[in-house]
Amino acid sequence: MEFNDIHIGMKCGSKKGSGTVTWIDGSTRTIYIANTEDNNSFEVNFDELIEDPQAHNREDTFY
């Protein structure tokens, strides 16, 4: 996945959790994601994104 492939509304996953992209900072390559369970936002660096098309919750890390 390329940085330019990321867009607002996209479902993404990372080791911090999964959710919906709400904002993208191109200057720092930071993606802001709203958690799927409680809608709290968190930030991840582009390099931390998981290129798996399945978005899992933190509780699903055993998969």
PDB file with SEQRES, HELIX, SHEET and CRYST1 records, atoms N, CA, C and O in Angstrom:
SEQRES   1 A   63  MET GLU PHE ASN ASP ILE HIS ILE GLY MET LYS CYS GLY          
SEQRES   2 A   63  SER LYS LYS GLY SER GLY THR VAL THR TRP ILE ASP GLY          
SEQRES   3 A   63  SER THR ARG THR ILE TYR ILE ALA ASN THR GLU ASP ASN          
SEQRES   4 A   63  ASN SER PHE GLU VAL ASN PHE ASP GLU LEU ILE GLU ASP          
SEQRES   5 A   63  PRO GLN ALA HIS ASN ARG GLU ASP THR PHE TYR                  
HELIX    1 AA1 PHE A    3  ASP A    5  5                                   3    
HELIX    2 AA2 PHE A   46  GLU A   48  5                                   3    
HELIX    3 AA3 ARG A   58  ASP A   60  5                                   3    
SHEET    1 AA1 5 SER A  41  ASN A  45  0                                        
SHEET    2 AA1 5 THR A  30  ASN A  35 -1                                        
SHEET    3 AA1 5 GLY A  17  ASP A  25 -1                                        
SHEET    4 AA1 5 LYS A  11  SER A  14 -1                                        
SHEET    5 AA1 5 LEU A  49  ILE A  50 -1                                        
CRYST1    1.000    1.000    1.000  90.00  90.00  90.00 P 1           1          
ATOM      1  N   MET A   1       0.846  -1.171   0.000  1.00  0.00           N  
ATOM      2  CA  MET A   1       0.000   0.000   0.000  1.00  0.00           C  
ATOM      3  C   MET A   1       0.895   1.238   0.000  1.00  0.00           C  
ATOM      4  O   MET A   1       1.907   1.294   0.699  1.00  0.00           O  
ATOM      5  N   GLU A   2       0.510   2.202  -0.778  1.00  0.00           N  
ATOM      6  CA  GLU A   2       1.227   3.478  -0.852  1.00  0.00           C  
ATOM      7  C   GLU A   2       0.503   4.514  -0.001  1.00  0.00           C  
ATOM      8  O   GLU A   2      -0.699   4.400   0.238  1.00  0.00           O  
ATOM      9  N   PHE A   3       1.241   5.529   0.457  1.00  0.00           N  
ATOM     10  CA  PHE A   3       0.641   6.571   1.283  1.00  0.00           C  
ATOM     11  C   PHE A   3      -0.522   7.245   0.553  1.00  0.00           C  
ATOM     12  O   PHE A   3      -1.526   7.592   1.176  1.00  0.00           O  
ATOM     13  N   ASN A   4      -0.392   7.430  -0.748  1.00  0.00           N  
ATOM     14  CA  ASN A   4      -1.445   8.079  -1.535  1.00  0.00           C  
ATOM     15  C   ASN A   4      -2.708   7.232  -1.649  1.00  0.00           C  
ATOM     16  O   ASN A   4      -3.754   7.742  -2.051  1.00  0.00           O  
ATOM     17  N   ASP A   5      -2.630   5.943  -1.303  1.00  0.00           N  
ATOM     18  CA  ASP A   5      -3.806   5.070  -1.337  1.00  0.00           C  
ATOM     19  C   ASP A   5      -4.734   5.301  -0.143  1.00  0.00           C  
ATOM     20  O   ASP A   5      -5.905   4.925  -0.187  1.00  0.00           O  
ATOM     21  N   ILE A   6      -4.218   5.915   0.919  1.00  0.00           N  
ATOM     22  CA  ILE A   6      -5.013   6.159   2.128  1.00  0.00           C  
ATOM     23  C   ILE A   6      -5.982   7.305   1.862  1.00  0.00           C  
ATOM     24  O   ILE A   6      -5.605   8.321   1.279  1.00  0.00           O  
ATOM     25  N   HIS A   7      -7.236   7.139   2.292  1.00  0.00           N  
ATOM     26  CA  HIS A   7      -8.223   8.210   2.146  1.00  0.00           C  
ATOM     27  C   HIS A   7      -9.174   8.214   3.338  1.00  0.00           C  
ATOM     28  O   HIS A   7      -9.342   7.197   4.013  1.00  0.00           O  
ATOM     29  N   ILE A   8      -9.784   9.343   3.587  1.00  0.00           N  
ATOM     30  CA  ILE A   8     -10.732   9.493   4.696  1.00  0.00           C  
ATOM     31  C   ILE A   8     -11.919   8.576   4.457  1.00  0.00           C  
ATOM     32  O   ILE A   8     -12.452   8.505   3.350  1.00  0.00           O  
ATOM     33  N   GLY A   9     -12.326   7.875   5.505  1.00  0.00           N  
ATOM     34  CA  GLY A   9     -13.428   6.930   5.413  1.00  0.00           C  
ATOM     35  C   GLY A   9     -12.971   5.495   5.215  1.00  0.00           C  
ATOM     36  O   GLY A   9     -13.768   4.564   5.333  1.00  0.00           O  
ATOM     37  N   MET A  10     -11.699   5.314   4.916  1.00  0.00           N  
ATOM     38  CA  MET A  10     -11.137   3.986   4.680  1.00  0.00           C  
ATOM     39  C   MET A  10     -10.985   3.239   6.003  1.00  0.00           C  
ATOM     40  O   MET A  10     -10.631   3.837   7.019  1.00  0.00           O  
ATOM     41  N   LYS A  11     -11.251   1.945   5.990  1.00  0.00           N  
ATOM     42  CA  LYS A  11     -11.035   1.099   7.163  1.00  0.00           C  
ATOM     43  C   LYS A  11      -9.579   0.659   7.178  1.00  0.00           C  
ATOM     44  O   LYS A  11      -9.071   0.143   6.183  1.00  0.00           O  
ATOM     45  N   CYS A  12      -8.914   0.861   8.299  1.00  0.00           N  
ATOM     46  CA  CYS A  12      -7.503   0.494   8.430  1.00  0.00           C  
ATOM     47  C   CYS A  12      -7.275  -0.233   9.744  1.00  0.00           C  
ATOM     48  O   CYS A  12      -8.051  -0.110  10.691  1.00  0.00           O  
ATOM     49  N   GLY A  13      -6.205  -0.982   9.772  1.00  0.00           N  
ATOM     50  CA  GLY A  13      -5.809  -1.672  10.982  1.00  0.00           C  
ATOM     51  C   GLY A  13      -4.356  -1.393  11.305  1.00  0.00           C  
ATOM     52  O   GLY A  13      -3.544  -1.136  10.416  1.00  0.00           O  
ATOM     53  N   SER A  14      -4.036  -1.448  12.599  1.00  0.00           N  
ATOM     54  CA  SER A  14      -2.664  -1.286  13.068  1.00  0.00           C  
ATOM     55  C   SER A  14      -2.536  -2.058  14.369  1.00  0.00           C  
ATOM     56  O   SER A  14      -3.517  -2.611  14.867  1.00  0.00           O  
ATOM     57  N   LYS A  15      -1.341  -2.097  14.914  1.00  0.00           N  
ATOM     58  CA  LYS A  15      -1.145  -2.776  16.191  1.00  0.00           C  
ATOM     59  C   LYS A  15      -1.837  -2.036  17.323  1.00  0.00           C  
ATOM     60  O   LYS A  15      -2.108  -2.623  18.371  1.00  0.00           O  
ATOM     61  N   LYS A  16      -2.128  -0.743  17.124  1.00  0.00           N  
ATOM     62  CA  LYS A  16      -2.838   0.051  18.131  1.00  0.00           C  
ATOM     63  C   LYS A  16      -4.339  -0.193  18.094  1.00  0.00           C  
ATOM     64  O   LYS A  16      -5.039   0.121  19.056  1.00  0.00           O  
ATOM     65  N   GLY A  17      -4.836  -0.742  17.009  1.00  0.00           N  
ATOM     66  CA  GLY A  17      -6.263  -0.992  16.857  1.00  0.00           C  
ATOM     67  C   GLY A  17      -6.695  -0.765  15.427  1.00  0.00           C  
ATOM     68  O   GLY A  17      -5.876  -0.490  14.550  1.00  0.00           O  
ATOM     69  N   SER A  18      -7.982  -0.881  15.204  1.00  0.00           N  
ATOM     70  CA  SER A  18      -8.513  -0.681  13.860  1.00  0.00           C  
ATOM     71  C   SER A  18      -9.654   0.316  13.904  1.00  0.00           C  
ATOM     72  O   SER A  18     -10.220   0.589  14.962  1.00  0.00           O  
ATOM     73  N   GLY A  19      -9.982   0.853  12.745  1.00  0.00           N  
ATOM     74  CA  GLY A  19     -11.066   1.812  12.683  1.00  0.00           C  
ATOM     75  C   GLY A  19     -11.132   2.494  11.340  1.00  0.00           C  
ATOM     76  O   GLY A  19     -10.665   1.967  10.331  1.00  0.00           O  
ATOM     77  N   THR A  20     -11.721   3.677  11.343  1.00  0.00           N  
ATOM     78  CA  THR A  20     -11.959   4.444  10.127  1.00  0.00           C  
ATOM     79  C   THR A  20     -11.048   5.668  10.106  1.00  0.00           C  
ATOM     80  O   THR A  20     -10.938   6.387  11.099  1.00  0.00           O  
ATOM     81  N   VAL A  21     -10.406   5.894   8.984  1.00  0.00           N  
ATOM     82  CA  VAL A  21      -9.526   7.056   8.837  1.00  0.00           C  
ATOM     83  C   VAL A  21     -10.367   8.325   8.885  1.00  0.00           C  
ATOM     84  O   VAL A  21     -11.329   8.472   8.131  1.00  0.00           O  
ATOM     85  N   THR A  22      -9.992   9.253   9.792  1.00  0.00           N  
ATOM     86  CA  THR A  22     -10.725  10.510   9.922  1.00  0.00           C  
ATOM     87  C   THR A  22      -9.920  11.709   9.445  1.00  0.00           C  
ATOM     88  O   THR A  22     -10.492  12.733   9.068  1.00  0.00           O  
ATOM     89  N   TRP A  23      -8.578  11.586   9.458  1.00  0.00           N  
ATOM     90  CA  TRP A  23      -7.748  12.704   9.034  1.00  0.00           C  
ATOM     91  C   TRP A  23      -6.381  12.176   8.644  1.00  0.00           C  
ATOM     92  O   TRP A  23      -5.901  11.203   9.225  1.00  0.00           O  
ATOM     93  N   ILE A  24      -5.750  12.809   7.667  1.00  0.00           N  
ATOM     94  CA  ILE A  24      -4.435  12.395   7.179  1.00  0.00           C  
ATOM     95  C   ILE A  24      -3.524  13.612   7.179  1.00  0.00           C  
ATOM     96  O   ILE A  24      -3.863  14.651   6.611  1.00  0.00           O  
ATOM     97  N   ASP A  25      -2.362  13.481   7.820  1.00  0.00           N  
ATOM     98  CA  ASP A  25      -1.363  14.547   7.837  1.00  0.00           C  
ATOM     99  C   ASP A  25      -0.232  14.136   6.906  1.00  0.00           C  
ATOM    100  O   ASP A  25       0.617  13.323   7.269  1.00  0.00           O  
ATOM    101  N   GLY A  26      -0.226  14.699   5.711  1.00  0.00           N  
ATOM    102  CA  GLY A  26       0.763  14.326   4.711  1.00  0.00           C  
ATOM    103  C   GLY A  26       2.174  14.748   5.063  1.00  0.00           C  
ATOM    104  O   GLY A  26       3.133  14.100   4.642  1.00  0.00           O  
ATOM    105  N   SER A  27       2.324  15.831   5.835  1.00  0.00           N  
ATOM    106  CA  SER A  27       3.667  16.315   6.157  1.00  0.00           C  
ATOM    107  C   SER A  27       4.397  15.385   7.124  1.00  0.00           C  
ATOM    108  O   SER A  27       5.619  15.258   7.051  1.00  0.00           O  
ATOM    109  N   THR A  28       3.669  14.740   8.022  1.00  0.00           N  
ATOM    110  CA  THR A  28       4.300  13.821   8.980  1.00  0.00           C  
ATOM    111  C   THR A  28       3.966  12.361   8.689  1.00  0.00           C  
ATOM    112  O   THR A  28       4.432  11.464   9.392  1.00  0.00           O  
ATOM    113  N   ARG A  29       3.161  12.120   7.655  1.00  0.00           N  
ATOM    114  CA  ARG A  29       2.708  10.766   7.283  1.00  0.00           C  
ATOM    115  C   ARG A  29       2.011  10.088   8.471  1.00  0.00           C  
ATOM    116  O   ARG A  29       2.212   8.903   8.738  1.00  0.00           O  
ATOM    117  N   THR A  30       1.189  10.874   9.171  1.00  0.00           N  
ATOM    118  CA  THR A  30       0.408  10.383  10.305  1.00  0.00           C  
ATOM    119  C   THR A  30      -1.036  10.219   9.883  1.00  0.00           C  
ATOM    120  O   THR A  30      -1.614  11.088   9.230  1.00  0.00           O  
ATOM    121  N   ILE A  31      -1.615   9.075  10.272  1.00  0.00           N  
ATOM    122  CA  ILE A  31      -3.017   8.788   9.972  1.00  0.00           C  
ATOM    123  C   ILE A  31      -3.779   8.822  11.294  1.00  0.00           C  
ATOM    124  O   ILE A  31      -3.346   8.209  12.270  1.00  0.00           O  
ATOM    125  N   TYR A  32      -4.893   9.519  11.339  1.00  0.00           N  
ATOM    126  CA  TYR A  32      -5.747   9.574  12.522  1.00  0.00           C  
ATOM    127  C   TYR A  32      -6.945   8.670  12.272  1.00  0.00           C  
ATOM    128  O   TYR A  32      -7.639   8.795  11.262  1.00  0.00           O  
ATOM    129  N   ILE A  33      -7.173   7.761  13.206  1.00  0.00           N  
ATOM    130  CA  ILE A  33      -8.192   6.724  13.040  1.00  0.00           C  
ATOM    131  C   ILE A  33      -9.181   6.790  14.199  1.00  0.00           C  
ATOM    132  O   ILE A  33      -8.778   6.948  15.352  1.00  0.00           O  
ATOM    133  N   ALA A  34     -10.476   6.671  13.898  1.00  0.00           N  
ATOM    134  CA  ALA A  34     -11.523   6.588  14.919  1.00  0.00           C  
ATOM    135  C   ALA A  34     -11.772   5.116  15.206  1.00  0.00           C  
ATOM    136  O   ALA A  34     -12.071   4.340  14.298  1.00  0.00           O  
ATOM    137  N   ASN A  35     -11.648   4.737  16.466  1.00  0.00           N  
ATOM    138  CA  ASN A  35     -11.848   3.359  16.903  1.00  0.00           C  
ATOM    139  C   ASN A  35     -13.251   2.894  16.548  1.00  0.00           C  
ATOM    140  O   ASN A  35     -14.206   3.663  16.658  1.00  0.00           O  
ATOM    141  N   THR A  36     -13.385   1.642  16.123  1.00  0.00           N  
ATOM    142  CA  THR A  36     -14.688   1.124  15.705  1.00  0.00           C  
ATOM    143  C   THR A  36     -15.631   0.885  16.881  1.00  0.00           C  
ATOM    144  O   THR A  36     -16.848   0.877  16.698  1.00  0.00           O  
ATOM    145  N   GLU A  37     -15.095   0.690  18.071  1.00  0.00           N  
ATOM    146  CA  GLU A  37     -15.959   0.373  19.213  1.00  0.00           C  
ATOM    147  C   GLU A  37     -16.492   1.604  19.934  1.00  0.00           C  
ATOM    148  O   GLU A  37     -17.695   1.707  20.170  1.00  0.00           O  
ATOM    149  N   ASP A  38     -15.604   2.546  20.290  1.00  0.00           N  
ATOM    150  CA  ASP A  38     -16.048   3.680  21.095  1.00  0.00           C  
ATOM    151  C   ASP A  38     -15.828   5.029  20.420  1.00  0.00           C  
ATOM    152  O   ASP A  38     -16.024   6.073  21.043  1.00  0.00           O  
ATOM    153  N   ASN A  39     -15.423   5.015  19.152  1.00  0.00           N  
ATOM    154  CA  ASN A  39     -15.253   6.218  18.341  1.00  0.00           C  
ATOM    155  C   ASN A  39     -14.169   7.163  18.863  1.00  0.00           C  
ATOM    156  O   ASN A  39     -14.117   8.322  18.450  1.00  0.00           O  
ATOM    157  N   ASN A  40     -13.296   6.683  19.770  1.00  0.00           N  
ATOM    158  CA  ASN A  40     -12.156   7.482  20.209  1.00  0.00           C  
ATOM    159  C   ASN A  40     -11.099   7.471  19.121  1.00  0.00           C  
ATOM    160  O   ASN A  40     -10.855   6.440  18.496  1.00  0.00           O  
ATOM    161  N   SER A  41     -10.477   8.608  18.896  1.00  0.00           N  
ATOM    162  CA  SER A  41      -9.458   8.706  17.855  1.00  0.00           C  
ATOM    163  C   SER A  41      -8.071   8.413  18.413  1.00  0.00           C  
ATOM    164  O   SER A  41      -7.777   8.691  19.576  1.00  0.00           O  
ATOM    165  N   PHE A  42      -7.228   7.845  17.559  1.00  0.00           N  
ATOM    166  CA  PHE A  42      -5.828   7.639  17.887  1.00  0.00           C  
ATOM    167  C   PHE A  42      -5.026   7.841  16.617  1.00  0.00           C  
ATOM    168  O   PHE A  42      -5.567   7.797  15.512  1.00  0.00           O  
ATOM    169  N   GLU A  43      -3.723   8.066  16.785  1.00  0.00           N  
ATOM    170  CA  GLU A  43      -2.890   8.330  15.619  1.00  0.00           C  
ATOM    171  C   GLU A  43      -1.872   7.222  15.432  1.00  0.00           C  
ATOM    172  O   GLU A  43      -1.372   6.641  16.395  1.00  0.00           O  
ATOM    173  N   VAL A  44      -1.579   6.945  14.186  1.00  0.00           N  
ATOM    174  CA  VAL A  44      -0.552   5.969  13.835  1.00  0.00           C  
ATOM    175  C   VAL A  44       0.271   6.536  12.684  1.00  0.00           C  
ATOM    176  O   VAL A  44      -0.225   7.309  11.864  1.00  0.00           O  
ATOM    177  N   ASN A  45       1.519   6.141  12.641  1.00  0.00           N  
ATOM    178  CA  ASN A  45       2.374   6.491  11.524  1.00  0.00           C  
ATOM    179  C   ASN A  45       2.024   5.574  10.362  1.00  0.00           C  
ATOM    180  O   ASN A  45       1.598   4.439  10.575  1.00  0.00           O  
ATOM    181  N   PHE A  46       2.198   6.049   9.149  1.00  0.00           N  
ATOM    182  CA  PHE A  46       1.874   5.248   7.977  1.00  0.00           C  
ATOM    183  C   PHE A  46       2.561   3.888   8.017  1.00  0.00           C  
ATOM    184  O   PHE A  46       1.974   2.882   7.618  1.00  0.00           O  
ATOM    185  N   ASP A  47       3.791   3.854   8.491  1.00  0.00           N  
ATOM    186  CA  ASP A  47       4.557   2.608   8.538  1.00  0.00           C  
ATOM    187  C   ASP A  47       3.987   1.591   9.522  1.00  0.00           C  
ATOM    188  O   ASP A  47       4.331   0.411   9.453  1.00  0.00           O  
ATOM    189  N   GLU A  48       3.116   2.029  10.442  1.00  0.00           N  
ATOM    190  CA  GLU A  48       2.517   1.142  11.431  1.00  0.00           C  
ATOM    191  C   GLU A  48       1.238   0.459  10.940  1.00  0.00           C  
ATOM    192  O   GLU A  48       0.719  -0.437  11.605  1.00  0.00           O  
ATOM    193  N   LEU A  49       0.732   0.879   9.782  1.00  0.00           N  
ATOM    194  CA  LEU A  49      -0.491   0.284   9.255  1.00  0.00           C  
ATOM    195  C   LEU A  49      -0.243  -1.157   8.823  1.00  0.00           C  
ATOM    196  O   LEU A  49       0.826  -1.491   8.314  1.00  0.00           O  
ATOM    197  N   ILE A  50      -1.231  -1.987   9.031  1.00  0.00           N  
ATOM    198  CA  ILE A  50      -1.160  -3.385   8.633  1.00  0.00           C  
ATOM    199  C   ILE A  50      -1.780  -3.504   7.248  1.00  0.00           C  
ATOM    200  O   ILE A  50      -2.894  -3.031   7.022  1.00  0.00           O  
ATOM    201  N   GLU A  51      -1.076  -4.123   6.337  1.00  0.00           N  
ATOM    202  CA  GLU A  51      -1.567  -4.243   4.966  1.00  0.00           C  
ATOM    203  C   GLU A  51      -2.529  -5.411   4.799  1.00  0.00           C  
ATOM    204  O   GLU A  51      -2.696  -5.912   3.687  1.00  0.00           O  
ATOM    205  N   ASP A  52      -3.147  -5.843   5.852  1.00  0.00           N  
ATOM    206  CA  ASP A  52      -4.134  -6.905   5.822  1.00  0.00           C  
ATOM    207  C   ASP A  52      -5.492  -6.275   5.543  1.00  0.00           C  
ATOM    208  O   ASP A  52      -5.873  -5.336   6.242  1.00  0.00           O  
ATOM    209  N   PRO A  53      -6.231  -6.750   4.556  1.00  0.00           N  
ATOM    210  CA  PRO A  53      -7.521  -6.134   4.257  1.00  0.00           C  
ATOM    211  C   PRO A  53      -8.567  -6.311   5.347  1.00  0.00           C  
ATOM    212  O   PRO A  53      -9.592  -5.629   5.329  1.00  0.00           O  
ATOM    213  N   GLN A  54      -8.331  -7.215   6.297  1.00  0.00           N  
ATOM    214  CA  GLN A  54      -9.269  -7.426   7.390  1.00  0.00           C  
ATOM    215  C   GLN A  54      -8.903  -6.502   8.541  1.00  0.00           C  
ATOM    216  O   GLN A  54      -7.753  -6.488   8.980  1.00  0.00           O  
ATOM    217  N   ALA A  55      -9.851  -5.742   9.027  1.00  0.00           N  
ATOM    218  CA  ALA A  55      -9.617  -4.858  10.168  1.00  0.00           C  
ATOM    219  C   ALA A  55     -10.096  -5.548  11.431  1.00  0.00           C  
ATOM    220  O   ALA A  55     -11.270  -5.900  11.546  1.00  0.00           O  
ATOM    221  N   HIS A  56      -9.192  -5.739  12.373  1.00  0.00           N  
ATOM    222  CA  HIS A  56      -9.526  -6.412  13.628  1.00  0.00           C  
ATOM    223  C   HIS A  56      -9.458  -5.440  14.793  1.00  0.00           C  
ATOM    224  O   HIS A  56      -8.769  -4.422  14.737  1.00  0.00           O  
ATOM    225  N   ASN A  57     -10.176  -5.771  15.834  1.00  0.00           N  
ATOM    226  CA  ASN A  57     -10.114  -5.003  17.070  1.00  0.00           C  
ATOM    227  C   ASN A  57      -8.900  -5.448  17.867  1.00  0.00           C  
ATOM    228  O   ASN A  57      -8.303  -6.481  17.566  1.00  0.00           O  
ATOM    229  N   ARG A  58      -8.533  -4.683  18.874  1.00  0.00           N  
ATOM    230  CA  ARG A  58      -7.389  -5.046  19.708  1.00  0.00           C  
ATOM    231  C   ARG A  58      -7.554  -6.412  20.341  1.00  0.00           C  
ATOM    232  O   ARG A  58      -6.577  -7.133  20.546  1.00  0.00           O  
ATOM    233  N   GLU A  59      -8.794  -6.768  20.651  1.00  0.00           N  
ATOM    234  CA  GLU A  59      -9.055  -8.052  21.291  1.00  0.00           C  
ATOM    235  C   GLU A  59      -8.801  -9.225  20.350  1.00  0.00           C  
ATOM    236  O   GLU A  59      -8.697 -10.368  20.797  1.00  0.00           O  
ATOM    237  N   ASP A  60      -8.701  -8.951  19.053  1.00  0.00           N  
ATOM    238  CA  ASP A  60      -8.524 -10.005  18.052  1.00  0.00           C  
ATOM    239  C   ASP A  60      -7.061 -10.258  17.711  1.00  0.00           C  
ATOM    240  O   ASP A  60      -6.775 -10.882  16.689  1.00  0.00           O  
ATOM    241  N   THR A  61      -6.132  -9.793  18.534  1.00  0.00           N  
ATOM    242  CA  THR A  61      -4.727  -9.925  18.180  1.00  0.00           C  
ATOM    243  C   THR A  61      -4.227 -11.351  18.192  1.00  0.00           C  
ATOM    244  O   THR A  61      -3.127 -11.613  17.705  1.00  0.00           O  
ATOM    245  N   PHE A  62      -4.997 -12.285  18.731  1.00  0.00           N  
ATOM    246  CA  PHE A  62      -4.542 -13.661  18.763  1.00  0.00           C  
ATOM    247  C   PHE A  62      -4.717 -14.353  17.429  1.00  0.00           C  
ATOM    248  O   PHE A  62      -4.242 -15.478  17.274  1.00  0.00           O  
ATOM    249  N   TYR A  63      -5.376 -13.738  16.454  1.00  0.00           N  
ATOM    250  CA  TYR A  63      -5.584 -14.358  15.151  1.00  0.00           C  
ATOM    251  C   TYR A  63      -4.322 -14.400  14.348  1.00  0.00           C  
ATOM    252  O   TYR A  63      -4.324 -14.892  13.220  1.00  0.00           O  
TER     253      TYR A  63                                                      
END                                                                             
